[in-house]
């Protein structure tokens, strides 16, 4: 590996919610003074985006940009990832893919940097960024797994509109304004405005929706526990940003809530906010724009001999997507720097 | 018991959300052509309310109205119930109390008419109406308990603003309008607008909030299973009316989802809405103004040998409060009529 190797970063899907969040995250966590190439579909190309004080033009998607790329972030449609992630990786770029296409593929690392960065090897260069609901839960469960063992996970999600993209978020805002104006009955029953929708993603197997299957399977893969019993129920709620999760777990060993608070408070990427008397707990509103995964309401569940219940919230566009992807790139960069020192 | 006995119905707390819902429910389900007396605190007295086509005046609270009452509904403050429920019952009225004060008291029946109406004896005349989140869960769990046995219950709630009263609901609407106008950052972090708040009720024991303790304890009492392991997490979400619940249960016997759908579809007070392909499931928006408890997303949870996961929604002001209270009065009336026949 040479010190003069390209540090070019390519972002595919630069105009979506996650793409925009990746740009903002790269501003805050500069990997290197790399050139950045922003790409989007024809419809969104030519838009102007501010990055580190200069105005950048979004280019129309063109795979020749992968030729001398160091990292390519994919945050576009699944079909684009499916076709072009292997091509970009084949050209020697590190590919960090936010789609669901490769997450469960054998040999593709599915990485949360606080949990399993060591799974990034010299190859393959294609790395999958997990589903938003999964990242925040994996960050919290990993230290618990290490210290107390993990036997069973039951999670119900409270997912924000932004998880379904910018158009869905805009629709929530429009519908909410309309509902306030016309009264409750004026809206279609399928609107998210002042509503909860218990069907997130597409229909999958055994009466489950894809968001639930992703959460269950990706959690098992990230934690390295292929047989962990997990039951996820995914519900969309009328929030804009920030996914909440109500979690009950059975542990192998007794886990005292105070001990768990200390443990999690010292763990990377986690902020414990658990002030019972002052009623200060994580909420989507407080987590919006924040990097940490917030956890609170840590208590005994009272239904297994050893158990815990808690409440987790994170910004689904940051730790749930953009920040986690950039952290993967930062990890790779640090490892490359260390390798240079030892050459 | 004499046929000429008074049928006077008194409603304490007539101007609150639950009080208003009781008036509307009495219009739809006439107990008898009874005289109705509406009472409220001094602040709300003198308001005019329409009942069966005539305008009624809300009177200032006066316990002498209990003297010749047949049924007294209490839907005011806890303190009022605590003091006056026993007085009204002592005067011979059937008292149906919507407060939490007497629900867990020994000897006070806590009644969901679909589940345990037989617990209403000739005495005491004080009957507690359960917490809104509890009623809808008890209605669904009772047929499951009878047919498959019940070993463990894990529930996470998605509770609407109306559960915290009319002022809280109005505040949600104002805050939501303000948030849409000013943008996300313009509001206090504790606002429910586009937010989820995981602290419903007052602080109780073992890191739990009172709504959670109510759900756990009242469920055990209604189902007659004092040792049932139940873990409840109560979360307020930005909906106006209708409480959602994500439920996972362990059963004694294998419970096939299709069999459970048939069973629940034939059970009183339950509407199964579970169209996986068409994505038709219960939502707060659809349940608003409806009498039934809606259940869907019935599937195997996949974490116990015998288990189920499902999603329950009901109108918290109707089956969760007013309708359940009126159904208790209707049950008592039917029993009195039957007794007259046999006299």
Interface residues (C-beta under 8 A of the other chain):
Chain A: X152 X153 X154 X156 X158 X173 X176 X177 X180 X184 X187 X189 X191 X194 X195 X196 X197 X198 X199 X203 X206 X207 X208 X216 X229 X230 X231 X233 X235 X237 X238 X239 X240 X241 X244 X246 X248 X257 X276 X277 X279 X281 X282 X283 X284 X285 X286 X288 X296 X297 X298 X299 X300 X301 X302 X303 X304 X307 X309 X311 X313
Chain B: X152 X153 X154 X156 X158 X173 X176 X177 X180 X184 X187 X189 X191 X194 X195 X196 X197 X198 X199 X203 X206 X207 X208 X216 X229 X230 X231 X233 X235 X237 X238 X239 X240 X241 X244 X246 X248 X257 X276 X277 X279 X281 X282 X283 X284 X285 X286 X288 X296 X297 X298 X299 X300 X301 X302 X303 X304 X307 X309 X311 X313
